[in-house]
């Protein structure tokens, strides 16, 4: 129902990509997996730009995958590092 949903998601994804590119450039040897987030949100930006059928479901799935993988990275770093 939001009239500018595509533009909002595209801007949101690109701002996250820019932020994590900046964080990766500051500390490239961090235990956090910034590259995964950059790749996933770049894919989200491409999907929101191209808008294939059912693109909203794909975008939501990619965001959930990023959250789940982030939790796994946090657990591994907390437990084994």
N, C-alpha and C positions, 0 to 999 in steps of 0.2 A: 504494500500500500504506500510505501515511501516513494515519492516521485523521483528522487535522485539517488536511488539505491545503487545503481551501477557506478555512478561517479563517486559516491561516498566510499564504496568498497575499493575501487581503484586507487583513490587518494590514500585511504587507510593502508592498503598493502604497500604502496610505493613509499609511504613515510616510514613504515616498519623496515623495509629493505634499506632505505637510506640510513636509518638509525643504527641498524646492526652492521652495515658496512663501515660506519664510523667507529663503532665499538671494536670491530675486527681489526681496523687499522691502528687503533690505539694499543691493543693488547693481542697480538696474533697468537701468543702461546698460552692462551687461557684454556682451562679445562672445559669451559662452556662451548657448546657446539653452535657457533654463530652461522656457520656455512649452511647447516641444515635449515635454519630459519630463513636465511636469505634465499635459498633455492625454493622452499615451499611458498613463501610469500611472493616471489617472482612468478611462480606458477599461478598463484591466485590472481595476481594482476593481469596476467595474460588471459586467464579464463574470464575475468570480468570485462576485459576489453573485447574479446572475441564473441562471448556469450553463446556458446553452443547450447543445444537443448539440455535442460536440467542443470545448468551451470551453478545454480545456487546450492544444490546438493553436493556437487563436487567441491565447491569452495568450503562449505561447512565440514565436509569430511577431511579435507586437507588441514583445516584449523584444528580439528580434534586429533589428528595424527601428530601434529606439532606439539600439542599439549601433552599427549601421552608419551611421546618420545622425550620431551623435556623433563617429565617426571622420572623417567627411567635414567636419564643422564644425571639428574640430581641424586638419585638413590645410589648409583654406581660411584659417583664422586664422593658422596658422604661415607659410603661403606668401605671402599677399597683405596681411596687416596689419602 
